């Protein structure tokens, strides 16, 4: 049974170094906490929602959780690694307390490595929902296959420009119909918030965003963003409405996007796809992508 006498609180400034050492993990060196805090300062990460778990108010911290606001009304949730000496139920209570107090966004998100079973159980105990396992794929640069700018009849691929925000939102909503990519996420955020989060991935470049129309109506999108600090480009989103699926447009758009990177510095492309989305995995594999990592995604709606 979990210890009902545990103490949970926002971590005061004078204990942040202790909490940062927990976030760095049990095998990290003694300077890891200072490096963690330096990194949060360097990247502008606020520590207002840094939470700790201890046996008593003055006792040593046994686990820590950090919530950080992200673009588009999202909040990222992180928890320190913890061993068998810390009950999963107690870490769940820590995460639940932090999530309940949070008012920074509309949706809380967490990504865990596939082996983090106890952390996954703690997030589930805190009211998070597992929305899928994300398969990360990449494609080292090579020229794409045949690329044609002659799209099928009634299809137009329109470069991004200011003023297309509403049409892009409509295109995304078309692509969510019967989607196989984390369908549990549908409806949890307003579509303009999703667009904002897409823009905030890496560095937004309007020259790498395209809106797909079918018979003049928004029906899909291809969004790529360069990630200069990581040295690659991310395929942030590729989605089509039901009216264009199975037409070969997905393959054509991937090749079209790859060709657009031919004269750019960062041409290696990364993407993430729900591991349950077999058609998307086949598409990317046929276009030269291979998987290199997998993470489990969890979300919890923010209640006010």
N, C-alpha and C positions, 0 to 999 in steps of 0.2 A: 504494500500500500504506500502511496506517496506520503511524505512527511507534511502534515497540515500546518506545521509550525514554521515553514519556510518564510523568508522575508523577501519581498519583491519591491523594487523602487527604481525610479530614475537615478542613474549613476551621477553623483555629485562630481564637480570638476576635479576635486582632489583624489578621486578614485578612478579616473578615466585611464590612467596608465595601467592600473591593475586589470581593468576590463579589457583594454587593448591587448594585453598579453594573452588573455583567454581567447580572444578572436584570432590571434595568430596561430593557436594550436599548441598542443602539449609538447611537440618536438621542436618548437621554435627556440632560438637562442634568447638570452636575457634582454637583448636590445630590440627584439621584435616589436614589443609594445610601442617603443618610441618611434620606430619606423612606421608602424600602423598609424599613429597619430599624425606624424608628419605627412603621410600620404593623404589623410583626410583633409588636412589643411591645404595641401597643394592642389587637390581636386575640388576644393570648395564644399566638402561634405560637412554638413552640420551635425553636431552631436547632441542636439536637444532631446532626441528620442533614443538615447543610449540607456538600456535597462539592465539591471543586474539581479541575480538570484543568490541569496546567501541563507545560512541557517538562522542567523540573528542579525539585527541592524548593524552591529559592529564586526560581524564575522567576515572571514575571507569570502570573496565572490567565488561561486562554484560554476556559474554559467552567465553568459551575457547575450543580449540581443540588441540589434541596431536597426532602426528604421530610417530610411533616407528617401526624401521626395524625389521623384523623377518626372520627366515631361509627360504631358497628357493626363494629369490627374492620377498617376501611378505612384505607389510607394513600394520600394524594395525592402524586403525583410531578410535579415541575416542573423544567424545564431552561431555562437561559438561551438567548436567541437567539444563533445562531452563524453565521458566514459561511463562504465557500468556503475561507478560510485554515485552518479547523479541520476535520479529517476526520470524516465521519459515523461511521466505525468507531470512532474514538477517543471520541466522545461516547457511543456505545453502550457502550463499555467503562466509562466513567464511571458511566453509569446502572446497568449490571450490578453494578459494585462496590458502589454505594450500596444497590441492591436486595438483594444477597446478604448484606450486613451487617445489614440491617434486620430487627428482630424485633418491631416495634411492633404489627402487625396480621396479618390473615389474607389480605388481598387488596390489592394495589397498583393504583391507578387513575391515569390521565392523560387529560386532555382537551386536544386541540389544535385550533387554527384550521384551516380547510380548506386554507389555502395553506402550512402548515408541513410541506412534504414532507420536507425533510431531517431535521427533528426526528422525524417519523413513522418514517423509516428508522432513526434512532438507537434509538428505543424498540423497534422490531422486532428490531434487532440485539442488544438487551439482554434478549431473551426475553419481551417483552410481546406480547400478542395483540390484534389489532384486532377489536373486538367490535361495531362498527357506527358509523354516522354519525348523530349526534343532531340532529334538526331542532327548533329552538326556535320555539315558536308563542305568540301572545298574543291576547287578546280584550279590547279596550276595553269599558268597561261599557255595556251596554244590557240592557233587561229580556229574560230568556230567553223562548223560545217557551212554548207551553202546558205547564204543569207539573201533574202529577196525583200525589196521594199514594196513589192506588189502584194498587198494584203488581199485576202479573200473578198469577194463582193460584199458590199454593205459594211465592211470593217474599215475603220480609220484609227491609226495610232497617232495621237496628238501630243506634241512636246508640251512639257509643263510651262505654264505662265500664270502670273498672278490673276486671280479671278476664277480659277478652276476649282477652288476649294470645295464648293458645294457639289460640283459634278464628280470630283474624286470621292467625296463621302458617299454619293449615290452609287458609284462604281464599286466601292468596297462593300457596301451593303448588298449589292447584287452577288458579289463573290462569296458572301457568307451563306447564301442559300444552299443548304445541304452540303456545307463544307466538310471536308475530312480533316482539316487542320484545327485541332483543339476546339471542336464545336461547343464545348462547355463554356467557352469565353463569350460566345455570342450574347449580346444584350447586356453584358456586365458594365460596359463603358459607352459613353456617347461617342459616335463615330468621329466628330471633330477632335476629341481627345486622342483617339487612335491615330489620326493624321498627325497630330502634334508629336506623338511619341515616335512615329516613323521619321519625321523630320529631325528629331533629336538623336537618332541613331547615327553614330559617326559624325560626319559633317555634311549637312544638307547641300546638295548640288542640283539646282533645277535642270541642268542639262542632262541629268541621268534619271529623270522622272518622265513617265509617259502615261497618258490616259488612253484607254481603249474604248472606242465607241462601236456600237452595232446599230445600224440604221439610225445613226445620229444620237442614240441614247447611251449614257455611260454604262459600260458592261465589263470593265476590268482595268487593271493597272499593272505596270512594271515600275518598280521603285528600287534604285540602287543608290547607295551612299558611300563615298570614300571614307576610310578609317585611317587617316595618316599616321596616327601614333602606333597602330598595329601593323601598318604596312600592307593593307589589303583593301578590297572593296567588298561591301556587304550587299547581297541581294536581300533588301529589306522586306520586299513583298512582291509576290507574283500571284495574281488571282484573277479568275474569269467567272462571269456569270454563267448560269446553266445553258444559256443559248449559244455559248461559244465552246463549251467543253467537248472534247472528243473531235475537235476540228483540226487539230495540229497547231492551233494558235499558241499553246504553251511552249512547244518546242521552238516555234518561230520567234517568239518573244525572247526566250533565253538566248538564242543565237544573235538576235538583234542587239540585246544588251551587251553581250560579250564583244561584238564588233565595235560598239561605241567606246569600249575601253582600250582599243588597239593602240592608241597613241598616248595613253595615260601611264603615269609612273606605277601606280598600284593596280595591277591587272589580275592578280590572283583573287578569286571570288569565293566568299563564304556565304553559306545560307543555313537556315535551320528549318526543319520540317518535322511535323508530328510523325512519330515512328509508325503510327497506324495508317498513314496516308500512302498506301501502296502505289497509286498512280503517280503521285509527285515524286516518290523515291525512284521509281523506274525512269521517269523523265530526266531527273538530274543525273542518274547513273549513266544513262545513254548519252548524255551531253558531257561526260567526262568528270563528274563530281564523284568523290568517294568520302565515306564517313570517317570521322576521326575522334568523335566524342559524343557522349549522350548525357542529358540531364533531365531530371524530373521537375515539372513545373507545377506550382501550387498557387492558388489565389484565394483571397478572402475579400468580399465586398465590405467597404467601410460603411458602417451605420452611424447615423447622426441622430 
